[in-house]
């Protein structure tokens, strides 16, 4: 029984025929296209993987490799320190540009002058009133009240310090973070120093 000229034959491993042609009829054209590197003829395509995907796959592998090599030294709700990045309050610093880190402090304790003034006014009223207690007993009482208030105001004032995390980069010094909690600032400072040492 004669073979139809439109029947596909896949016995030849070097080519895949397009509909309407047999591999026997176009064997020479197929081999020529494959050997010369020219565009496939009559719908023939190489069975190999297109080399154009190589750079894409290589770039993807490179990105995944970089992500996998990123080491995290500190993380919190708004802060993250890795060997490549320092993220704080939605701002990112490249660790490659950070040469050193330090913590500075500033005294933010409220002034005690008001408490001192209240105390001495109360003291003055008390001595004036005590000199003539019968006539100025009310003044003496107010003086005592102001004395007590002045003492309470003075004791209520606690020392307050603001701690600043200062980065030294190629463009100079910049304050990246500030807080009233020294332990929090020190923890981030330690993580940044570890990242700098890890980077080498």
C-alpha positions, 0 to 999 in steps of 0.5 A: 500500500502506497504511503501518502505524501502528507503522512508524517514520519518521525523516524528521522531524529534530526528534524520535525516535519511541518504538516503536509510534508514527510521527513523523507521528502524534505530530509536534505532541506532539514539537514541543510538548515540545521548544519548551516544555522539558517532559519528552519525551513518549512516549519522545521525547528531544532529539538534543543532549548533556545539559547536565548533563554540562557541569559534570562535563566542565568540572571534569575539564578544570580538574583536568587543567589544574592537573596540567599546570601543576605544575612539578617543581624537585626529586625523589628517592626520598622528596622532591619539590618542585613549585611547589604541593607539598613532599613529604618522607617521606610528608608534604606541605606546601602551597607556598602557605603557605611564606614562606621556607626556611633551613638550620640546623646543629648540632654532633653530633661525639662527645666526645673526653674518653674519648680524652684520659683514656686518653692521660693515664692511659697517660702517667702509667703510662709515667712511673711505670714508667720511674722504676724500669724493672726493677721496673715495666717492665710498667707502663711497657709498659701506659702506652705501649700506652694512649698509642698507643690514646689518640692513635688514639681521638682521631684517629678522631673526625671532626666530625659536623654535623646539617643541618636544613631549616627552613620558615617558614609561617603557623603558625611555623617547622617542621623538615621535613628533617634530614641529615648530608649538607649538599649534599643539604639545600642542594639541597632548599633551592635547589629550594624557593627556586626554587619560591617565586620561581616562585609569585611 
